Amino acid sequence: MNAIISASELASALTGENPPVLLDVRWQLTLAKTSGEPPFDGRKAYEAGHIPGAVYVDLDRELASTPGSRGRHPLPDLAGFGAAMRRSGVSSGTPVIVYDGGQGWAAARAWWLLRWTGHPEVRVLDGGLPTWEGPLETSVPTPAAGDFEPVPGATGLLDADDAAALARSGVLLDARAGERYRGEVEPIDPVGGHIPGALSAPTNDNVAADGRFLPAEELAARFKTLGASEGTDVGVYCGSGVSGAHEVLALAVAGIPAALYVGSWSEWSSDPSRPVAVGPDPQ
């Protein structure tokens, strides 16, 4: 099954015999440590207009737990995550389509969590809400409760030690912007740089100007130049396990399974005993 779906395919699926559950996960990262900008309000954006039938899911509250030593977006409590998914109408036998405001990061985080916890059929709307040409609604639906029970382990998950080992034995990709990988700037976390041995692979390079993913063959070619192909042990990290999920999604589109280090740089850099590399080279 393709991990992404086009807007036209979604429109057809919504009128099919087994219409998907739609999850709206609009969210934006605030990069500046001190910013006068008010935080993005995903629920407010959702209430202003969403794809008919979509249910809003809050990334910070339902797809992550409280920030701390495990990172800025650590794994959510599984009981709470399962309850949130059931409230949203998610069942194991019903397909799920996730979308966000177009960047794809938040939708990918929801996709990854559902896949990791065993949901068999989850896809991301390629390009997000801006690609949708159908009507929007402002009414908030109340879906029938779903039956999804999360069982972790269906896909790969890395901790800090796993990520360090994979950087030596396989391929560990850093999905952040190149300047953060090189340590030239660090707008959020206490230390700039990267995990020694990791390769810079900004997730933004996986998409076209309109936010849609590049064709699968182009993605596969890009990852091959980084040493990542089917049969290779591949892991991904980012700042806090959100944009990294988007790179794991891009790898899935290319046919390459990959594990996610959810704690990512926000966890790694919080421990001064962990080594930090700077500059353009992996080491």
Secondary structure, 3 states (H helix, E strand, C coil): CCCEECHHHHHHHHCCCCCCEEEECCCCCCCCCCCCCCCCCHHHHHHHCECCCCEECCHHHHCCCCCECCECCCCCCHHHHHHHHHHCCCCCCCCEEEECCCCCHHHHHHHHHHHHCCCCCEEEECCCHHHCCCCCECCCCCCCCCCCCCCCCCCCEECHHHHHHHHHHCEEEECCCHHHHCCCCCCCCCCCCECCCCEECCHHHHECCCCCECCHHHHHHHHHHCCCCCCCCEEEECCCCCHHHHHHHHHHHCCCCCEEECCHHHHHCCCCCCCCECCCCCC
